[in-house]
Amino acid sequence: MERNQWVSSLTALLLCLIFVVASEASDWSILNQGGGKRKLGYSLKNYCESWRMNVEMNNIRDFEIVPGECVDYVGKYMTSTQYKVDVERAFEACRLYLSDAFEPRGDGGDAWVFDIDDTLLSTAPFYKKHQFGGEKLNRTALEGWMKEAKAPAVVHALDLYNEIKNRGLKIFLISCRGESLREATIENLVKVGFTGWKGLEMRGLEDAEKGAQEFKAEQRKMLIKKGYRIWGVVGDQWSTLLGLPSGKRIFKLPNSLYYMA
Ligand SMILES: *[C@@H]1O[C@H](CO)[C@@H](O)[C@H](O)[C@H]1NC(C)=O
């Protein structure tokens, strides 16, 4: 080996080493805020729990991917007993609200709105194969997975769905899934037990440019114009719940896998 070649190989090796050390350091930079001098008195788990909590509170918005250091944490949470208990608690609040406040008019105008993904059907099996939100969403891959119509029901969702239906409320499903997924979506819903909804609103071509929040608020507006009273809206994304007109009550389910604006 010529001397020049040897020197450039050594330089490349050194640069590699510096890069590895620097990226290790930057992985932990969030825990070393304050110039790295102040040791934060909490763990990575504390940090990730706080990240997740602030996603739920809609303080942290528009994240494209789950931060790399929290991927394990989010994956564990979304497949944990705690997640199931949290969802059950939210559904319990729906039940309590209905038994306290629901006054059926008996005119067929009482309505309830559900989102579909991660409210009735779980996308967790898809995200499990994609680093639990730790990699940028590939919409083609997600829609391909949805077309297979094999999403499981969100835990306890079917019980609540049936209870609401049996109270005589008309159920409307408002989803950001595109119309091209209608057949697969119906197949999937029926396969896991969801039947007897009054309306299934999906995004058509004319809605392609609209954000989720705008699209969903428009759909609710149309329901109200037709004379429906929306008693409640359940969703895992704030874009399902915010925007006017709303329901009399909104219920947020946990989801820190992705953010849909
Ligand atoms: C997205 O997913 C599709 C279908 O699985 C695949 O063909 C394509 O290469 C993926 N694109 C990227 C950028 O990974």
PDBQT file of the ligand as one rigid body, heavy atoms in Angstrom, charges set to zero:
ROOT
HETATM    1  C1  LIG A 301     -43.614   1.414   0.216  1.00  0.00    +0.000 C 
HETATM    2  O1  LIG A 301     -44.297   0.197   0.228  1.00  0.00    +0.000 OA
HETATM    3  C2  LIG A 301     -44.458  -0.405  -1.046  1.00  0.00    +0.000 C 
HETATM    4  C3  LIG A 301     -45.363  -1.607  -0.890  1.00  0.00    +0.000 C 
HETATM    5  O2  LIG A 301     -45.005  -2.413   0.188  1.00  0.00    +0.000 OA
HETATM    6  C4  LIG A 301     -43.085  -0.748  -1.598  1.00  0.00    +0.000 C 
HETATM    7  O3  LIG A 301     -43.215  -1.318  -2.869  1.00  0.00    +0.000 OA
HETATM    8  C5  LIG A 301     -42.263   0.527  -1.668  1.00  0.00    +0.000 C 
HETATM    9  O4  LIG A 301     -40.943   0.237  -2.074  1.00  0.00    +0.000 OA
HETATM   10  C6  LIG A 301     -42.220   1.240  -0.326  1.00  0.00    +0.000 C 
HETATM   11  N1  LIG A 301     -41.579   2.541  -0.484  1.00  0.00    +0.000 N 
HETATM   12  C7  LIG A 301     -40.587   2.956   0.288  1.00  0.00    +0.000 C 
HETATM   13  C8  LIG A 301     -40.088   4.333   0.026  1.00  0.00    +0.000 C 
HETATM   14  O5  LIG A 301     -40.120   2.251   1.170  1.00  0.00    +0.000 OA
ENDROOT
TORSDOF 0
